[in-house]
Amino acid sequence: MHEMSLCEGVLQVLQTEAEKQGFHRVKTVILEIGDLSSVEPEAMRFSFDVVMKNSLAENANLTIENIPGTAWCMQCSKNVLIKQRYDECPDCGGYQLQVVSGDEMRIKELEVE
C-alpha cells in the first residue's frame, strides 16, 4: 500500500510549511488526486488518519477532489477522457494517446491555525 508513504510525504510537507509559515495545527487538507495516479482514495483516507496521529494534523479533515484522466489523441487531434492508462480513444479507437492530466496528486489547499 503506497498510500501510506504518500501520506508520510504529505506530513513532511505540512511540517515544513508549518515551520515556514508559523502555524501549529492543520484543520483541513484538500488533495487533488487524478484518476490515472494509481492512488486508491479509500486507502488514502485510512492511511491519512494513521500517519497524522500525534502530529500537527491529528484529527484533520481530509477532502479528496478527483481529477479526471484526459489524453491527447494523435489520430483525432483532440483531448479525450480516459479511465485508465492504455485505454483506447473513445472517439476513434486508436491507441496513440498522450496523457495530459489525471496522473497527478497534489495538496490543493490547507486550513490551518
ROVEXZA-665421 format. One line per 2 residues: number of its first residue (from 1); their letters; for each residue x, y, z of N, C-alpha, C, CB. Coordinates in nm, 2 decimals. Glycine has a CB too. Example, Ala and Ser with C-alpha at 12.3 -4.5 7.8 and 13.67 -1.06 7.14 Angstrom:
REM residues 2
1	as	1.32/-0.57/0.78/1.23/-0.45/0.78/1.32/-0.33/0.78/1.13/-0.45/0.90 | 1.28/-0.22/0.71/1.37/-0.11/0.71/1.29/0.00/0.79/1.41/-0.06/0.57
This chain:
REM residues 113
1	mh	0.08/-0.12/0.00/0.00/0.00/0.00/0.09/0.12/0.00/-0.10/0.00/0.12 | 0.11/0.18/-0.12/0.19/0.30/-0.13/0.13/0.43/-0.08/0.24/0.32/-0.27
3	em	0.00/0.42/-0.05/-0.07/0.54/0.00/-0.02/0.58/0.14/-0.22/0.51/0.02 | 0.03/0.48/0.22/0.09/0.52/0.35/0.22/0.61/0.33/0.13/0.39/0.42
5	sl	0.30/0.57/0.23/0.42/0.65/0.21/0.38/0.79/0.15/0.52/0.58/0.12 | 0.28/0.79/0.07/0.23/0.92/0.01/0.18/1.01/0.13/0.11/0.90/-0.09
7	ce	0.11/0.96/0.23/0.07/1.03/0.34/0.18/1.08/0.43/-0.03/0.95/0.43 | 0.29/1.00/0.44/0.41/1.04/0.51/0.47/1.16/0.43/0.51/0.93/0.52
9	gv	0.47/1.16/0.30/0.52/1.27/0.23/0.43/1.40/0.25/0.52/1.24/0.08 | 0.30/1.38/0.26/0.21/1.49/0.28/0.25/1.55/0.42/0.06/1.45/0.28
11	lq	0.27/1.47/0.52/0.30/1.51/0.65/0.43/1.59/0.65/0.31/1.39/0.75 | 0.53/1.55/0.58/0.66/1.62/0.57/0.63/1.76/0.51/0.76/1.54/0.48
13	vl	0.55/1.77/0.41/0.52/1.90/0.35/0.45/1.99/0.46/0.43/1.88/0.23 | 0.36/1.93/0.53/0.29/2.01/0.63/0.38/2.06/0.74/0.18/1.92/0.70
15	qt	0.47/1.97/0.78/0.57/2.01/0.89/0.66/2.12/0.83/0.65/1.89/0.93 | 0.71/2.11/0.71/0.80/2.21/0.65/0.72/2.35/0.64/0.85/2.17/0.52
17	ea	0.60/2.34/0.59/0.52/2.47/0.58/0.49/2.53/0.71/0.40/2.44/0.50 | 0.46/2.44/0.81/0.43/2.49/0.95/0.55/2.57/1.00/0.40/2.38/1.04
19	ek	0.67/2.52/0.98/0.79/2.60/1.02/0.81/2.73/0.94/0.92/2.51/1.00 | 0.79/2.73/0.81/0.80/2.84/0.73/0.69/2.95/0.76/0.79/2.81/0.58
21	qg	0.57/2.90/0.78/0.46/3.00/0.79/0.41/3.02/0.93/0.34/2.95/0.70 | 0.46/2.94/1.02/0.43/2.97/1.16/0.29/2.92/1.21/0.43/3.11/1.19
23	fh	0.23/2.82/1.15/0.11/2.76/1.20/0.14/2.64/1.29/0.01/2.73/1.09 | 0.05/2.61/1.38/0.08/2.50/1.47/-0.03/2.38/1.46/0.08/2.55/1.61
25	rv	-0.13/2.40/1.38/-0.23/2.30/1.37/-0.29/2.30/1.23/-0.34/2.31/1.48 | -0.32/2.18/1.17/-0.38/2.17/1.04/-0.52/2.12/1.07/-0.30/2.08/0.95
27	kt	-0.62/2.19/1.02/-0.76/2.15/1.04/-0.82/2.08/0.92/-0.85/2.27/1.07 | -0.78/2.12/0.80/-0.83/2.06/0.68/-0.72/2.05/0.58/-0.95/2.14/0.62
29	vi	-0.71/1.94/0.51/-0.62/1.91/0.39/-0.71/1.88/0.27/-0.51/1.80/0.42 | -0.69/1.95/0.16/-0.76/1.92/0.04/-0.66/1.87/-0.06/-0.84/2.04/-0.01
31	le	-0.68/1.75/-0.10/-0.59/1.69/-0.20/-0.66/1.67/-0.33/-0.54/1.55/-0.15 | -0.58/1.70/-0.44/-0.63/1.67/-0.58/-0.56/1.54/-0.62/-0.60/1.78/-0.68
33	ig	-0.64/1.44/-0.65/-0.59/1.31/-0.69/-0.65/1.27/-0.83/-0.61/1.20/-0.59 | -0.56/1.24/-0.93/-0.61/1.21/-1.06/-0.65/1.06/-1.07/-0.50/1.23/-1.16
35	dl	-0.74/1.04/-1.16/-0.79/0.90/-1.19/-0.67/0.81/-1.24/-0.90/0.90/-1.30 | -0.57/0.86/-1.30/-0.46/0.78/-1.35/-0.34/0.77/-1.26/-0.42/0.84/-1.49
37	ss	-0.35/0.82/-1.14/-0.24/0.83/-1.05/-0.21/0.70/-0.97/-0.27/0.94/-0.95 | -0.30/0.60/-0.98/-0.28/0.48/-0.91/-0.29/0.49/-0.76/-0.15/0.41/-0.95
39	ve	-0.36/0.60/-0.72/-0.38/0.62/-0.57/-0.53/0.58/-0.55/-0.36/0.77/-0.53 | -0.55/0.49/-0.45/-0.68/0.45/-0.41/-0.73/0.54/-0.30/-0.68/0.30/-0.36
41	pe	-0.84/0.62/-0.33/-0.89/0.72/-0.24/-0.92/0.66/-0.10/-1.01/0.79/-0.29 | -0.98/0.55/-0.09/-1.02/0.49/0.04/-0.89/0.45/0.12/-1.11/0.37/0.02
43	am	-0.80/0.40/0.05/-0.67/0.36/0.12/-0.60/0.49/0.16/-0.58/0.28/0.02 | -0.61/0.60/0.09/-0.55/0.72/0.12/-0.62/0.78/0.25/-0.56/0.82/0.00
45	rf	-0.75/0.77/0.26/-0.82/0.82/0.38/-0.78/0.74/0.50/-0.97/0.81/0.36 | -0.77/0.61/0.49/-0.73/0.53/0.60/-0.58/0.56/0.64/-0.74/0.38/0.56
47	sf	-0.49/0.57/0.54/-0.35/0.60/0.57/-0.34/0.74/0.63/-0.27/0.58/0.44 | -0.41/0.83/0.58/-0.40/0.97/0.64/-0.43/0.97/0.79/-0.51/1.06/0.56
49	dv	-0.54/0.90/0.83/-0.57/0.90/0.97/-0.46/0.84/1.05/-0.70/0.83/1.00 | -0.40/0.73/1.00/-0.29/0.66/1.08/-0.17/0.75/1.08/-0.26/0.53/1.01
51	vm	-0.12/0.80/0.97/0.00/0.88/0.96/-0.01/1.01/1.04/0.04/0.90/0.82 | -0.12/1.07/1.04/-0.14/1.20/1.10/-0.15/1.20/1.26/-0.25/1.28/1.05
53	kn	-0.17/1.07/1.31/-0.18/1.06/1.45/-0.06/1.12/1.52/-0.19/0.90/1.49 | -0.08/1.19/1.63/0.02/1.25/1.71/0.11/1.35/1.64/0.11/1.15/1.77
55	sl	0.04/1.42/1.54/0.12/1.52/1.46/0.03/1.65/1.46/0.14/1.48/1.32 | 0.08/1.75/1.40/0.01/1.88/1.39/-0.12/1.87/1.30/0.10/1.99/1.32
57	ae	-0.14/1.75/1.24/-0.26/1.73/1.16/-0.35/1.62/1.21/-0.22/1.70/1.02 | -0.32/1.59/1.34/-0.41/1.49/1.40/-0.55/1.54/1.40/-0.37/1.45/1.55
59	na	-0.65/1.45/1.37/-0.79/1.48/1.35/-0.82/1.58/1.24/-0.84/1.54/1.48 | -0.73/1.61/1.15/-0.76/1.70/1.04/-0.86/1.63/0.95/-0.63/1.74/0.97
61	nl	-0.94/1.71/0.88/-1.04/1.66/0.79/-0.96/1.65/0.65/-1.16/1.76/0.77 | -0.98/1.54/0.59/-0.92/1.51/0.45/-1.03/1.52/0.35/-0.84/1.38/0.45
63	ti	-1.01/1.60/0.25/-1.11/1.61/0.14/-1.02/1.57/0.01/-1.17/1.75/0.12 | -1.08/1.48/-0.06/-1.01/1.44/-0.19/-1.10/1.48/-0.31/-0.99/1.28/-0.19
65	en	-1.04/1.56/-0.39/-1.10/1.61/-0.52/-1.05/1.53/-0.63/-1.08/1.76/-0.54 | -1.13/1.47/-0.71/-1.10/1.38/-0.82/-1.06/1.47/-0.95/-1.21/1.29/-0.85
67	ip	-0.96/1.43/-1.01/-0.92/1.49/-1.14/-0.93/1.38/-1.25/-0.77/1.55/-1.14 | -1.02/1.41/-1.34/-1.04/1.30/-1.45/-0.92/1.29/-1.54/-1.16/1.34/-1.54
69	gt	-0.90/1.17/-1.59/-0.79/1.14/-1.68/-0.82/1.19/-1.82/-0.76/0.99/-1.68 | -0.73/1.27/-1.87/-0.75/1.32/-2.01/-0.62/1.29/-2.09/-0.79/1.47/-2.01
71	aw	-0.64/1.27/-2.22/-0.52/1.24/-2.30/-0.55/1.31/-2.44/-0.50/1.09/-2.32 | -0.43/1.34/-2.50/-0.44/1.39/-2.64/-0.43/1.27/-2.73/-0.32/1.49/-2.66
73	cm	-0.53/1.26/-2.82/-0.53/1.16/-2.92/-0.46/1.21/-3.05/-0.67/1.11/-2.95 | -0.35/1.14/-3.09/-0.28/1.19/-3.20/-0.36/1.16/-3.33/-0.14/1.11/-3.21
75	qc	-0.44/1.07/-3.33/-0.52/1.04/-3.46/-0.64/1.14/-3.47/-0.57/0.90/-3.45 | -0.71/1.17/-3.36/-0.82/1.26/-3.36/-0.78/1.41/-3.35/-0.92/1.23/-3.25
77	sk	-0.66/1.43/-3.30/-0.61/1.56/-3.27/-0.70/1.64/-3.18/-0.60/1.64/-3.40 | -0.74/1.57/-3.07/-0.82/1.64/-2.96/-0.80/1.57/-2.83/-0.97/1.64/-3.00
79	nv	-0.84/1.64/-2.72/-0.83/1.58/-2.59/-0.95/1.49/-2.57/-0.83/1.69/-2.48 | -0.93/1.38/-2.50/-1.04/1.28/-2.47/-1.03/1.24/-2.33/-1.04/1.16/-2.57
81	li	-1.14/1.20/-2.27/-1.14/1.14/-2.14/-1.11/1.00/-2.14/-1.28/1.16/-2.07 | -1.02/0.95/-2.05/-0.99/0.81/-2.04/-1.00/0.77/-1.89/-0.84/0.78/-2.09
83	kq	-1.03/0.64/-1.87/-1.05/0.59/-1.73/-0.92/0.54/-1.67/-1.15/0.48/-1.73 | -0.83/0.48/-1.76/-0.70/0.42/-1.72/-0.60/0.43/-1.83/-0.72/0.28/-1.67
85	ry	-0.48/0.43/-1.79/-0.37/0.43/-1.90/-0.39/0.31/-1.99/-0.23/0.42/-1.83 | -0.35/0.34/-2.11/-0.35/0.24/-2.22/-0.50/0.21/-2.27/-0.29/0.11/-2.18
87	de	-0.59/0.29/-2.23/-0.73/0.28/-2.29/-0.72/0.32/-2.43/-0.83/0.36/-2.21 | -0.82/0.28/-2.51/-0.83/0.32/-2.65/-0.90/0.46/-2.65/-0.90/0.22/-2.74
89	cp	-0.88/0.53/-2.75/-0.95/0.66/-2.77/-1.10/0.63/-2.78/-0.90/0.73/-2.90 | -1.19/0.70/-2.70/-1.33/0.67/-2.70/-1.39/0.72/-2.83/-1.40/0.73/-2.59
91	dc	-1.33/0.80/-2.91/-1.38/0.85/-3.03/-1.34/0.77/-3.16/-1.34/1.00/-3.05 | -1.21/0.74/-3.17/-1.16/0.68/-3.29/-1.12/0.53/-3.27/-1.06/0.76/-3.35
93	gg	-1.09/0.49/-3.14/-1.05/0.36/-3.11/-0.90/0.34/-3.12/-1.11/0.26/-3.21 | -0.83/0.45/-3.15/-0.68/0.45/-3.16/-0.61/0.44/-3.03/-0.63/0.57/-3.24
95	yq	-0.48/0.40/-3.03/-0.41/0.38/-2.91/-0.29/0.48/-2.89/-0.36/0.24/-2.89 | -0.29/0.58/-2.98/-0.18/0.68/-2.98/-0.22/0.80/-2.89/-0.14/0.73/-3.12
97	lq	-0.23/0.77/-2.76/-0.27/0.87/-2.66/-0.16/0.92/-2.58/-0.39/0.82/-2.58 | -0.15/1.05/-2.55/-0.05/1.11/-2.46/-0.13/1.17/-2.34/0.04/1.21/-2.53
99	vv	-0.10/1.12/-2.22/-0.17/1.17/-2.10/-0.15/1.32/-2.08/-0.13/1.09/-1.97 | -0.26/1.39/-2.06/-0.25/1.54/-2.04/-0.27/1.57/-1.89/-0.35/1.61/-2.13
101	sg	-0.37/1.51/-1.83/-0.39/1.53/-1.69/-0.46/1.40/-1.63/-0.48/1.65/-1.67 | -0.46/1.40/-1.50/-0.52/1.29/-1.42/-0.42/1.20/-1.36/-0.61/1.22/-1.52
103	de	-0.29/1.22/-1.38/-0.19/1.14/-1.32/-0.12/1.20/-1.20/-0.08/1.10/-1.43 | -0.17/1.32/-1.16/-0.11/1.39/-1.05/-0.18/1.37/-0.92/-0.11/1.54/-1.09
105	mr	-0.10/1.41/-0.81/-0.16/1.42/-0.68/-0.09/1.54/-0.62/-0.13/1.28/-0.60 | -0.17/1.63/-0.56/-0.11/1.75/-0.50/-0.20/1.80/-0.39/-0.09/1.86/-0.61
107	ik	-0.13/1.87/-0.30/-0.20/1.94/-0.19/-0.26/2.07/-0.26/-0.11/1.97/-0.07 | -0.39/2.08/-0.26/-0.46/2.20/-0.32/-0.47/2.31/-0.22/-0.59/2.16/-0.38
109	el	-0.51/2.27/-0.10/-0.55/2.38/0.00/-0.53/2.32/0.14/-0.69/2.43/-0.03 | -0.50/2.41/0.23/-0.49/2.38/0.37/-0.57/2.48/0.45/-0.35/2.38/0.42
111	ev	-0.64/2.43/0.56/-0.69/2.52/0.66/-0.61/2.50/0.79/-0.85/2.49/0.68 | -0.55/2.61/0.84/-0.46/2.59/0.95/-0.49/2.70/1.06/-0.31/2.61/0.90
113	e	-0.43/2.67/1.17/-0.44/2.77/1.29/-0.30/2.80/1.33/-0.52/2.71/1.41
